[in-house]
Amino acid sequence: MSETVLSARGLVKRYGQVTALDGCDFDLLPGEVLAVIGDNGAGKSSLIKALTGAVQPDAGEISLDGVPIRFHGPLDARRHGIETVYQDLAVAPALDIATNLFLGREIRRRGPLGAAFRLLDKPRMRAEAARHLAELKIGIQSITQPLESLSGGQRQGVAVARAAAWARHVIVLDEPTAALGVKESGQVLELIARIRDRGLPVVLISHNMPHVFEIADRIHIQRLGRREALIKPSDHSMSEVVAVMTGALRLGEKEGAVVVDEAAASAAGIRADDG
């Protein structure tokens, strides 16, 4: 698909005798939120790591804007405009918000003093950090606050804002609402929607089905190392999606058709007419 921002065909990744990816495909369209879901061991993490340069696939092809590419590491993926926010956020709690937004990309002062002594241009960093947060409507009392003084939702917002500030192609969010309350989760989902509205596609890895159905434009269902289905949440019920994810149901050849694996459905406690 030439219109895809990030795509993959036939990805294979083995760890010894374990096959984590078994010919996996992936397609991310411009300006969409694509949720990636799957049971434990389905290969979600290996897929995302392959797409962001954290692991090298044993076979298959990854394309960025329709051009085949091979990432040699996470920094290489970042240089190509792919930013990832992991569950641990990779932030420095004792440092202020502006410093966290520019971690690894600090702005040096202009002139010989900046070059010789590697002095930071803190006023410029603070001004640009404040602008980024304002554009995404992230409410922070002061840009000079240490990150550890913020709530969990605000910290997540800062981490996502940092990714949005530097990403040119894709933002990958790994369980961004995990361990957050209802209000804070809602704020993060609103932030994701604002990033999408700016035209930047988002890959959302999540186990939270209500959040997936609320924010995702399409859902990539991962199962046994492969893409089991790629669907729109408006076309299927939540129970159907979970059943496909667990193998109780599978999608037929006809668009929207659901084929029931009676034995698997019975074992999972799902009736054929659920949803």
Secondary structure as UniProt FT lines:
FT   TURN            2..3
FT   STRAND          6..15
FT   TURN            16..17
FT   STRAND          18..28
FT   TURN            30..31
FT   STRAND          33..38
FT   TURN            40..41
FT   HELIX           44..51
FT   TURN            52..53
FT   STRAND          59..64
FT   TURN            65..66
FT   STRAND          67..69
FT   HELIX           74..79
FT   TURN            80..81
FT   STRAND          82..85
FT   TURN            87..90
FT   TURN            93..94
FT   HELIX           97..101
FT   TURN            102..104
FT   HELIX           112..117
FT   HELIX           122..135
FT   TURN            136..137
FT   TURN            143..144
FT   HELIX           147..149
FT   HELIX           152..166
FT   STRAND          170..174
FT   TURN            176..179
FT   HELIX           182..197
FT   TURN            198..199
FT   STRAND          202..205
FT   HELIX           209..215
FT   STRAND          218..223
FT   TURN            224..225
FT   STRAND          226..231
FT   HELIX           233..235
FT   HELIX           238..246
FT   STRAND          249..251
FT   TURN            255..256
FT   STRAND          258..260
FT   HELIX           262..268
FT   TURN            272..273
//
